[in-house]
């Protein structure tokens, strides 16, 4: 014979408030940003869900004991330990094992709760968030995902269809129903939120990788072209001027032939570092290809660009005077062209390129302005 249901609803509301506060406290800490990568996305989500599961199961222990369901209270002690073990396994790199442990626990726990308390209590809803856990685990095959998802859905439907009605008093049943909808929805929201963060992070990384030169970590040709189009549109809109600079490492082939391509790569990396450090924050420097670099100088007319790049040439020559493994001093030749409203980007680049090659022909290590 079960203990009589306590008439003091205030005590139940207090217990609900404590449990809800614990879950909300942990949820608020979960909003902190983390480094997310595609390979660890399921591990991150499992780890965060484990804390919600641990606190939710721990909160149910005194509730079931208070209601007189000691079997469920003991089961929740074991469940809390299982979620703790899942958290430890996940932290040690066994995320798939941890996931299956959670799936097994939730299905067993939901079934036992429905058997003892009836299907009207809503414990079957805890199975719903298991589907994205399984669905988004990239380590599982499609066949395993489909079979597992079908089994979870079938289990949930069976519990709803064949579970007996509850004997809990209405003042106890209603809060339990609300909590048993709220916690699964919270976990489902947690999963969705984390996958949103992961998706955004992965998209940003892919976009950055598509626009970044692997060796120098400077913007690549694609990103430079995009920035040039942006500056061209701004010029057409506001009549602001900008200048384009092409720079080429002098005698780079000789460096490669003499010291090897590894030293040549070191020279490229050192050059990129010097150029980036010596320009303004609003300027863009990127690798155009080979030993060529492009700089975009917003709101800079040709004469001002010439003065700025001359200072840059001196600074770069000084900074590259002793590249490890390369005994020859490294210098650059620069060609500068202004973007003329009504012209094309290709015409501007050709003007800068022509100026740079005039500098090469006149002795290298110099700055040459395009003819206007």
RODO-2510 file (C-alpha; in nm, 4 decimals, decimal comma):
residues 372
     n   res          X          Y          Z
     1     x     0,0000     0,0000     0,0000
     2     x     0,1459     0,3318    -0,1030
     3     x     0,1754     0,6136     0,1454
     4     x    -0,1082     0,8655     0,1305
     5     x    -0,0373     1,1572    -0,0972
     6     x     0,0548     1,4601     0,1144
     7     x    -0,2040     1,7389     0,0953
     8     x     0,0550     2,0130     0,1468
     9     x     0,1028     2,1367    -0,2077
    10     x     0,3311     2,4129    -0,0825
    11     x     0,5963     2,1534     0,0058
    12     x     0,5731     2,0071    -0,3443
    13     x     0,6012     2,3517    -0,4995
    14     x     0,9071     2,4202    -0,2857
    15     x     1,0691     2,0946    -0,4048
    16     x     0,9818     2,1825    -0,7649
    17     x     1,1317     2,5281    -0,7212
    18     x     1,4570     2,3832    -0,5865
    19     x     1,4830     2,1311    -0,8719
    20     x     1,4001     2,3946    -1,1312
    21     x     1,6519     2,6365    -0,9822
    22     x     1,9261     2,3737    -1,0012
    23     x     1,8500     2,3046    -1,3654
    24     x     1,8306     2,6754    -1,4499
    25     x     2,1583     2,7437    -1,2676
    26     x     2,3358     2,4793    -1,4670
    27     x     2,1661     2,5962    -1,7882
    28     x     2,2929     2,9498    -1,7300
    29     x     2,6485     2,8220    -1,6980
    30     x     2,6067     2,6260    -2,0206
    31     x     2,5667     2,9501    -2,2163
    32     x     2,9386     3,0201    -2,1778
    33     x     3,1201     3,0043    -2,5087
    34     x     3,3374     2,7010    -2,5762
    35     x     3,5744     2,6033    -2,8514
    36     x     3,3646     2,3837    -3,0717
    37     x     3,4910     2,1658    -3,3523
    38     x     3,3038     1,9279    -3,5764
    39     x     3,4918     1,6279    -3,4330
    40     x     3,3941     1,7045    -3,0717
    41     x     3,0417     1,8396    -3,1204
    42     x     2,8582     1,5322    -2,9866
    43     x     3,1031     1,5083    -2,6956
    44     x     3,0361     1,8704    -2,6008
    45     x     2,6602     1,8229    -2,6133
    46     x     2,6725     1,4988    -2,4146
    47     x     2,8867     1,6589    -2,1461
    48     x     2,6455     1,9460    -2,1012
    49     x     2,3407     1,7195    -2,1085
    50     x     2,5021     1,4986    -1,8444
    51     x     2,4960     1,7823    -1,5941
    52     x     2,1281     1,8447    -1,6593
    53     x     2,0604     1,4701    -1,6253
    54     x     2,2585     1,4406    -1,3015
    55     x     2,0750     1,7301    -1,1372
    56     x     1,7318     1,6244    -1,2631
    57     x     1,7741     1,2667    -1,1364
    58     x     1,9214     1,3849    -0,8079
    59     x     1,6215     1,6147    -0,7567
    60     x     1,3802     1,3240    -0,8132
    61     x     1,5399     1,1126    -0,5357
    62     x     1,3845     1,3007    -0,2387
    63     x     1,0620     1,3539    -0,4369
    64     x     1,0020     0,9818    -0,4910
    65     x     1,1051     0,9036    -0,1350
    66     x     0,8602     1,1677    -0,0118
    67     x     0,5811     1,0214    -0,2254
    68     x     0,6511     0,6738    -0,0899
    69     x     0,7949     0,5238    -0,4090
    70     x     1,1179     0,3967    -0,2582
    71     x     1,1924     0,1730    -0,5588
    72     x     1,1964     0,4768    -0,7862
    73     x     1,4049     0,6717    -0,5363
    74     x     1,6650     0,3932    -0,5341
    75     x     1,6481     0,3710    -0,9122
    76     x     1,7185     0,7454    -0,9351
    77     x     2,0250     0,7013    -0,7148
    78     x     2,1503     0,4435    -0,9641
    79     x     2,0486     0,6689    -1,2536
    80     x     2,2446     0,9594    -1,1114
    81     x     2,5493     0,7331    -1,0862
    82     x     2,4978     0,6171    -1,4465
    83     x     2,4855     0,9756    -1,5733
    84     x     2,7986     1,0523    -1,3735
    85     x     2,9719     0,7536    -1,5304
    86     x     2,8556     0,8667    -1,8736
    87     x     3,0054     1,2095    -1,8071
    88     x     3,3391     1,0550    -1,7080
    89     x     3,3455     0,8247    -2,0111
    90     x     3,2621     1,1147    -2,2394
    91     x     3,5342     1,3325    -2,0892
    92     x     3,7841     1,0535    -2,1548
    93     x     3,6977     1,0368    -2,5213
    94     x     3,4399     0,7562    -2,5216
    95     x     3,1498     0,9730    -2,6352
    96     x     2,9696     0,6989    -2,8283
    97     x     2,9807     0,4592    -2,5310
    98     x     2,8597     0,7432    -2,3102
    99     x     2,5744     0,8125    -2,5510
   100     x     2,4582     0,4498    -2,5515
   101     x     2,4740     0,4428    -2,1707
   102     x     2,2499     0,7496    -2,1568
   103     x     2,0084     0,6036    -2,4131
   104     x     1,9799     0,2772    -2,2175
   105     x     1,9298     0,4578    -1,8868
   106     x     1,6618     0,6924    -2,0157
   107     x     1,4663     0,4142    -2,1864
   108     x     1,4839     0,1936    -1,8746
   109     x     1,4032     0,4819    -1,6425
   110     x     1,1106     0,5996    -1,8525
   111     x     0,9690     0,2465    -1,8680
   112     x     1,0028     0,1912    -1,4941
   113     x     0,8462     0,5268    -1,4075
   114     x     0,5480     0,4568    -1,6345
   115     x     0,5054     0,1098    -1,4838
   116     x     0,4977     0,2500    -1,1288
   117     x     0,3238     0,5836    -1,1855
   118     x     0,1276     0,5368    -1,5070
   119     x     0,1547     0,6860    -1,8548
   120     x    -0,0250     1,0076    -1,7657
   121     x     0,2725     1,1364    -1,5692
   122     x     0,4754     1,2195    -1,8809
   123     x     0,7926     1,0229    -1,8062
   124     x     0,7751     0,8819    -2,1589
   125     x     0,8625     1,2271    -2,2931
   126     x     1,2201     1,1848    -2,1716
   127     x     1,2770     0,9541    -2,4684
   128     x     1,2187     1,2303    -2,7241
   129     x     1,5559     1,4131    -2,6799
   130     x     1,7369     1,0823    -2,7348
   131     x     1,6663     1,0991    -3,1090
   132     x     1,8950     1,3992    -3,1807
   133     x     2,1588     1,2425    -2,9545
   134     x     2,1665     0,9441    -3,1855
   135     x     2,0890     1,1306    -3,5076
   136     x     2,3768     1,3789    -3,4859
   137     x     2,6496     1,1386    -3,3754
   138     x     2,8733     1,1407    -3,6831
   139     x     3,0483     0,8244    -3,5663
   140     x     2,7394     0,6097    -3,6206
   141     x     2,6377     0,4583    -3,9516
   142     x     2,3084     0,5557    -4,1124
   143     x     2,1718     0,2078    -4,0520
   144     x     2,2434     0,2240    -3,6778
   145     x     2,0906     0,5717    -3,6568
   146     x     1,7690     0,4652    -3,8320
   147     x     1,7268     0,1471    -3,6240
   148     x     1,8019     0,3253    -3,2953
   149     x     1,5671     0,6144    -3,3705
   150     x     1,2888     0,3732    -3,4650
   151     x     1,3417     0,1778    -3,1412
   152     x     1,3224     0,4967    -2,9327
   153     x     1,0044     0,6127    -3,1040
   154     x     0,8476     0,2656    -3,0735
   155     x     0,9323     0,2485    -2,7024
   156     x     0,7800     0,5907    -2,6423
   157     x     0,4592     0,5009    -2,8290
   158     x     0,4254     0,1697    -2,6432
   159     x     0,4600     0,3395    -2,3070
   160     x     0,1925     0,5925    -2,4029
   161     x    -0,0402     0,3275    -2,5454
   162     x    -0,0195     0,0540    -2,2833
   163     x     0,0767     0,2389    -1,9670
   164     x    -0,1953     0,2256    -1,7015
   165     x    -0,3595     0,5381    -1,5662
   166     x    -0,1928     0,7054    -1,2715
   167     x    -0,3121     0,6937    -0,9120
   168     x    -0,1388     1,0159    -0,8142
   169     x    -0,3511     1,2909    -0,6678
   170     x    -0,4248     1,5758    -0,9044
   171     x    -0,2350     1,8338    -0,6986
   172     x     0,0747     1,6113    -0,7315
   173     x     0,0141     1,4871    -1,0852
   174     x    -0,0110     1,8272    -1,2506
   175     x     0,3292     1,9603    -1,1344
   176     x     0,4944     1,6304    -1,2286
   177     x     0,3433     1,6511    -1,5771
   178     x     0,4709     2,0074    -1,6170
   179     x     0,8228     1,9124    -1,5037
   180     x     0,8240     1,6014    -1,7247
   181     x     0,7487     1,8160    -2,0248
   182     x     0,9824     2,0992    -1,9224
   183     x     1,2985     1,8948    -1,8645
   184     x     1,2862     1,7001    -2,1952
   185     x     1,2141     2,0260    -2,3792
   186     x     1,5054     2,1874    -2,1953
   187     x     1,7381     1,9072    -2,3048
   188     x     1,6020     1,9268    -2,6601
   189     x     1,6632     2,3011    -2,6569
   190     x     2,0116     2,2420    -2,5187
   191     x     2,0916     2,0010    -2,8007
   192     x     1,9528     2,2401    -3,0630
   193     x     2,1363     2,5387    -2,9156
   194     x     2,4682     2,3570    -2,9099
   195     x     2,4287     2,2316    -3,2645
   196     x     2,3523     2,5886    -3,3657
   197     x     2,6818     2,6986    -3,2076
   198     x     2,8638     2,4130    -3,3759
   199     x     2,7115     2,4906    -3,7152
   200     x     2,8027     2,8582    -3,6886
   201     x     3,1550     2,7732    -3,5738
   202     x     3,2102     2,5220    -3,8533
   203     x     3,0724     2,7603    -4,1161
   204     x     3,3043     3,0350    -3,9942
   205     x     3,6026     2,8034    -3,9999
   206     x     3,5214     2,6848    -4,3493
   207     x     3,4725     3,0417    -4,4670
   208     x     3,7991     3,1466    -4,3049
   209     x     3,9837     2,8469    -4,4524
   210     x     3,8448     2,9261    -4,7970
   211     x     3,9756     3,2826    -4,7699
   212     x     4,3107     3,2223    -4,5962
   213     x     4,6476     3,1261    -4,7405
   214     x     4,7625     2,8126    -4,5615
   215     x     5,1331     2,8999    -4,5449
   216     x     5,1311     3,2684    -4,4508
   217     x     4,7877     3,2777    -4,2858
   218     x     4,7180     3,5955    -4,4810
   219     x     4,3980     3,6482    -4,6820
   220     x     4,4229     3,4615    -5,0100
   221     x     4,3425     3,5732    -5,3637
   222     x     3,9707     3,5084    -5,3180
   223     x     3,9487     3,7281    -5,0066
   224     x     4,1558     4,0033    -5,1707
   225     x     3,9258     4,0070    -5,4722
   226     x     3,6254     4,0272    -5,2419
   227     x     3,7769     4,3213    -5,0521
   228     x     3,8598     4,4989    -5,3781
   229     x     3,4982     4,4675    -5,4871
   230     x     3,3865     4,6076    -5,1525
   231     x     3,6188     4,9057    -5,1832
   232     x     3,5101     4,9641    -5,5430
   233     x     3,1449     4,9709    -5,4357
   234     x     3,2293     5,2112    -5,1546
   235     x     3,4142     5,4374    -5,3954
   236     x     3,1195     5,4444    -5,6321
   237     x     2,8880     5,5208    -5,3429
   238     x     3,0888     5,7779    -5,1431
   239     x     3,3623     5,8861    -5,3885
   240     x     3,6225     5,7758    -5,1329
   241     x     3,9607     5,6900    -5,2840
   242     x     4,1775     5,3860    -5,2228
   243     x     4,5087     5,2583    -5,3512
   244     x     4,6245     4,9106    -5,4467
   245     x     4,9808     4,7908    -5,3896
   246     x     5,1501     4,4929    -5,5508
   247     x     5,4701     4,3702    -5,3870
   248     x     5,7118     4,1020    -5,5019
   249     x     6,0054     3,9488    -5,3132
   250     x     6,3252     4,0275    -5,5017
   251     x     6,5257     3,7312    -5,6366
   252     x     6,2986     3,4809    -5,4665
   253     x     6,3796     3,2065    -5,7166
   254     x     6,7469     3,2437    -5,6281
   255     x     6,6591     3,2034    -5,2594
   256     x     6,4676     2,8833    -5,3329
   257     x     6,7440     2,7474    -5,5556
   258     x     7,0209     2,8330    -5,3090
   259     x     6,8677     2,7495    -4,9734
   260     x     6,5800     2,5181    -5,0609
   261     x     6,2041     2,5533    -5,0566
   262     x     6,1779     2,5173    -4,6786
   263     x     6,3857     2,8330    -4,6336
   264     x     6,1848     2,9940    -4,9134
   265     x     5,8677     2,9194    -4,7180
   266     x     6,0278     3,0710    -4,4076
   267     x     6,1023     3,3852    -4,6063
   268     x     5,7393     3,4041    -4,7209
   269     x     5,6118     3,3631    -4,3654
   270     x     5,8543     3,6245    -4,2309
   271     x     5,7593     3,8645    -4,5095
   272     x     5,3894     3,8193    -4,4395
   273     x     5,4490     3,8878    -4,0707
   274     x     5,6443     4,2070    -4,1427
   275     x     5,3853     4,3380    -4,3876
   276     x     5,0952     4,2694    -4,1562
   277     x     5,2696     4,4298    -3,8583
   278     x     5,3651     4,7451    -4,0477
   279     x     5,0252     4,8342    -4,1938
   280     x     4,7214     5,0012    -4,0419
   281     x     4,4367     4,7970    -3,8963
   282     x     4,2064     4,9126    -4,1757
   283     x     4,4497     4,8016    -4,4472
   284     x     4,4405     4,4575    -4,6014
   285     x     4,7473     4,2586    -4,6991
   286     x     4,7158     3,9214    -4,8642
   287     x     4,9112     3,6700    -5,0641
   288     x     4,8314     3,7108    -5,4327
   289     x     5,0269     3,4037    -5,5394
   290     x     5,3828     3,2711    -5,5294
   291     x     5,6015     3,5469    -5,3834
   292     x     5,3555     3,8255    -5,4686
   293     x     5,1513     4,0157    -5,2119
   294     x     4,8658     4,2628    -5,2531
   295     x     4,7780     4,5471    -5,0186
   296     x     4,4547     4,7453    -5,0203
   297     x     4,4819     5,0890    -4,8586
   298     x     4,1354     5,2416    -4,7997
   299     x     4,0888     5,6184    -4,8162
   300     x     4,4477     5,6657    -4,9304
   301     x     4,5363     5,8677    -5,2385
   302     x     4,8382     5,7826    -5,4509
   303     x     5,0854     6,0312    -5,3027
   304     x     5,0024     5,9313    -4,9443
   305     x     5,0232     5,5655    -5,0383
   306     x     5,3703     5,6241    -5,1853
   307     x     5,4961     5,7761    -4,8595
   308     x     5,3399     5,5010    -4,6480
   309     x     5,4760     5,2191    -4,8637
   310     x     5,8244     5,3727    -4,8698
   311     x     5,8253     5,3579    -4,4906
   312     x     5,6961     5,0031    -4,5174
   313     x     5,9734     4,9081    -4,7627
   314     x     6,2412     5,0300    -4,5211
   315     x     6,0790     4,8545    -4,2256
   316     x     6,0422     4,5266    -4,4142
   317     x     6,4014     4,5349    -4,5422
   318     x     6,5202     4,5875    -4,1857
   319     x     6,2919     4,3189    -4,0455
   320     x     6,3993     4,0640    -4,3086
   321     x     6,7715     4,1352    -4,2884
   322     x     6,8349     3,8135    -4,0972
   323     x     6,5853     3,5413    -4,1840
   324     x     6,7058     3,2163    -4,0198
   325     x     6,8762     2,9952    -4,2759
   326     x     6,8971     3,2682    -4,5404
   327     x     7,2223     3,4643    -4,5587
   328     x     7,1013     3,7020    -4,8294
   329     x     6,9061     4,0122    -4,7237
   330     x     6,5453     3,9952    -4,8353
   331     x     6,3898     4,2975    -5,0043
   332     x     6,0688     4,3745    -5,1902
   333     x     5,9709     4,5861    -5,4880
   334     x     5,6389     4,7709    -5,4679
   335     x     5,4062     4,9049    -5,7357
   336     x     5,1177     5,1345    -5,6372
   337     x     4,8105     5,2364    -5,8352
   338     x     4,5048     5,4367    -5,7297
   339     x     4,1601     5,3095    -5,8065
   340     x     3,9991     5,5508    -6,0495
   341     x     3,6220     5,5833    -6,0349
   342     x     3,4775     5,4371    -6,3509
   343     x     3,7681     5,1987    -6,4050
   344     x     3,7721     4,8282    -6,3325
   345     x     3,9573     4,6409    -6,0617
   346     x     4,1566     4,4515    -6,3233
   347     x     4,2768     4,7797    -6,4753
   348     x     4,3870     4,9012    -6,1333
   349     x     4,5753     4,5769    -6,0669
   350     x     4,7427     4,5938    -6,4092
   351     x     4,8569     4,9490    -6,3378
   352     x     5,0072     4,8431    -6,0048
   353     x     5,1672     4,5395    -6,1701
   354     x     5,3215     4,7532    -6,4452
   355     x     5,4600     4,9923    -6,1837
   356     x     5,6077     4,7046    -5,9860
   357     x     5,7837     4,5606    -6,2907
   358     x     5,9255     4,9005    -6,3751
   359     x     6,0731     4,8913    -6,0274
   360     x     6,2176     4,5463    -6,0959
   361     x     6,3765     4,6746    -6,4169
   362     x     6,5258     4,9773    -6,2426
   363     x     6,7106     4,7810    -5,9758
   364     x     6,4537     4,6322    -5,7311
   365     x     6,3999     4,7210    -5,3637
   366     x     6,2041     5,0349    -5,4472
   367     x     5,8579     5,1876    -5,4604
   368     x     5,7127     5,2896    -5,7979
   369     x     5,3895     5,4842    -5,8518
   370     x     5,1672     5,4073    -6,1481
   371     x     5,1453     5,6706    -6,4162
   372     x     4,8212     5,8712    -6,3905
***
